[in-house]
């Protein structure tokens, strides 16, 4: 027998533990996109604080341990932040490739039956911008399961039209949300 009655949290192990052990100012993530010429660096503390706030957004919208969340995003830091925010709450995330069309995305939404979908407004390739939000809207229209909330990271290259009864702007919501502690998971 191993770890009988034990609990842990993947997000805590990935971020909080490093902060508690005095490594909060060390780099945890370096992002360098040759396509957008964007460079960002996050320390463990900065990343933990952002993840805790995004987890707070999810919790405020009803996401709890065991719920499913679909993540439909390009490879940007916010995709990792979304994954770790789900882990912080004990929610199950399903990453869907950002290049998928509405039909393929709808199939995955139907399979996962998520409480929430987290998406970026767009993905950026060398020669084009792929507008994710219209694809997401079309996919949800095709589904019998409708998520209650879509959290949208608005990228400067394309600002998505938001549906006020379902969509929330990640950046605006993050500014006013308090971070939450990790939820123990068996």
C-alpha positions in Angstrom: 0.0 0.0 0.0 1.2 3.4 -0.9 -0.1 6.9 0.0 -3.2 5.6 1.8 -5.6 8.4 2.5 -3.2 10.9 0.8 -4.2 13.9 -1.1 -2.3 16.1 -3.5 -2.8 18.8 -6.1 -0.8 18.9 -9.3 -1.0 22.7 -9.5 0.4 23.0 -5.9 3.2 20.7 -6.8 4.0 22.6 -10.0 3.9 26.1 -8.6 3.0 26.7 -4.9 5.6 24.3 -3.6 8.4 26.1 -5.4 7.2 29.5 -4.0 7.0 28.0 -0.5 10.5 26.6 -0.8 11.9 30.0 -1.6 12.1 29.7 -5.4 9.3 32.1 -6.2 11.5 34.6 -8.0 13.1 31.9 -10.3 11.8 31.6 -13.9 9.1 29.0 -14.3 8.1 29.7 -17.9 9.7 31.4 -20.9 7.5 32.0 -23.9 9.1 33.0 -27.2 6.9 33.1 -30.3 8.7 33.7 -33.6 5.3 34.1 -35.4 4.1 37.1 -33.3 7.5 38.2 -32.0 6.2 38.0 -28.5 8.5 37.2 -25.5 7.3 36.7 -22.0 8.9 35.4 -18.8 7.1 34.3 -15.7 8.5 33.5 -12.3 6.9 30.8 -10.1 5.2 33.4 -8.0 3.9 35.4 -11.0 2.6 32.2 -12.6 1.1 30.9 -9.4 -0.7 34.2 -8.8 -2.2 34.3 -12.3 -3.2 30.7 -12.2 -4.8 31.2 -8.8 -6.8 34.2 -10.1 -8.0 32.2 -13.2 -9.0 29.4 -10.9 -10.9 32.0 -9.0 -12.8 32.9 -12.2 -13.6 29.3 -12.9 -14.8 28.8 -9.3 -16.9 32.0 -9.4 -18.6 30.5 -12.5 -19.4 27.3 -10.8 -16.5 25.0 -11.8 -15.8 22.5 -9.0 -13.7 19.4 -8.5 -14.6 16.7 -11.0 -16.2 19.2 -13.6 -14.9 19.1 -17.1 -13.5 22.1 -18.9 -12.6 22.2 -22.7 -9.5 24.3 -23.6 -9.5 25.5 -27.2 -6.4 27.7 -27.5 -3.2 28.1 -29.4 0.2 27.5 -27.7 0.4 30.7 -25.6 1.1 31.1 -21.9 -2.7 31.4 -21.2 -3.2 27.8 -22.4 -0.9 26.5 -19.7 -2.5 28.9 -17.2 -5.9 27.5 -18.1 -4.7 23.9 -17.6 -3.1 24.7 -14.2 -6.2 26.6 -13.1 -8.3 23.5 -13.8 -5.8 21.4 -11.9 -5.9 23.9 -9.0 -9.7 23.2 -8.6 -9.5 19.5 -9.3 -11.4 20.0 -12.6 -10.6 17.8 -15.6 -9.4 19.7 -18.6 -9.6 18.5 -22.2 -7.3 20.3 -24.6 -8.7 20.5 -28.1 -6.3 21.4 -31.0 -6.8 25.0 -31.9 -6.8 24.2 -35.6 -9.9 22.0 -35.5 -13.0 23.1 -37.4 -16.4 23.6 -35.8 -17.6 20.0 -36.5 -14.5 18.4 -34.8 -14.7 20.8 -31.9 -18.5 20.1 -31.5 -17.7 16.4 -31.3 -15.3 16.9 -28.5 -17.7 19.2 -26.7 -20.4 16.6 -26.9 -18.0 13.9 -25.6 -16.7 15.9 -22.7 -19.9 17.8 -21.7 -17.9 20.6 -20.2 -19.3 23.1 -17.7 -17.0 25.8 -19.3 -14.9 26.3 -22.4 -11.8 28.4 -22.3 -10.7 29.8 -25.7 -8.6 32.5 -27.3 -10.1 34.9 -29.7 -7.8 33.7 -32.4 -4.7 31.7 -33.4 -1.9 33.1 -35.4 0.0 31.3 -38.1 2.8 32.6 -40.3 0.5 33.9 -43.0 -2.9 34.1 -41.4 -5.1 34.7 -38.4 -7.5 32.0 -37.5 -10.6 33.4 -35.8 -11.4 30.8 -33.0 -14.4 32.5 -31.6 -16.7 32.1 -34.6 -15.6 28.5 -34.9 -16.4 28.0 -31.2 -19.8 29.7 -31.6 -20.7 27.4 -34.6 -19.5 24.3 -32.7 -21.7 25.1 -29.7 -24.7 25.7 -32.0 -24.2 22.1 -33.3 -24.1 20.6 -29.8 -27.0 19.4 -27.6 -24.8 20.0 -24.6 -24.3 23.8 -24.1 -21.6 25.0 -21.7 -22.8 27.6 -19.2 -19.7 29.9 -19.7 -17.0 30.6 -22.2 -13.9 32.4 -21.0 -12.2 34.2 -23.9 -8.6 35.4 -24.0 -8.9 38.4 -26.4 -5.7 38.7 -28.5 -4.8 42.0 -30.0 -4.7 40.6 -33.6 -8.4 39.8 -33.5 -11.0 41.0 -30.9 -13.9 38.5 -30.8 -17.6 39.5 -30.5 -18.8 38.4 -27.1 -22.2 36.9 -26.3 -23.3 38.6 -23.1 -25.3 35.7 -21.7 -22.4 33.2 -22.0 -19.0 34.8 -22.8 -16.7 36.6 -20.4 -13.5 38.5 -21.1 -10.6 36.7 -19.4 -8.4 39.7 -18.9 -11.2 41.9 -17.5 -12.4 39.2 -15.2 -8.8 38.3 -14.0 -8.3 42.0 -13.0 -11.2 41.9 -10.5 -10.9 38.3 -9.2 -9.2 37.0 -6.1 -7.0 34.0 -6.3 -8.0 30.7 -4.7 -6.1 28.0 -3.0 -5.5 24.5 -4.5 -8.2 21.9 -3.8 -6.9 18.6 -2.4 -7.5 15.8 -4.8 -7.4 12.1 -3.8 
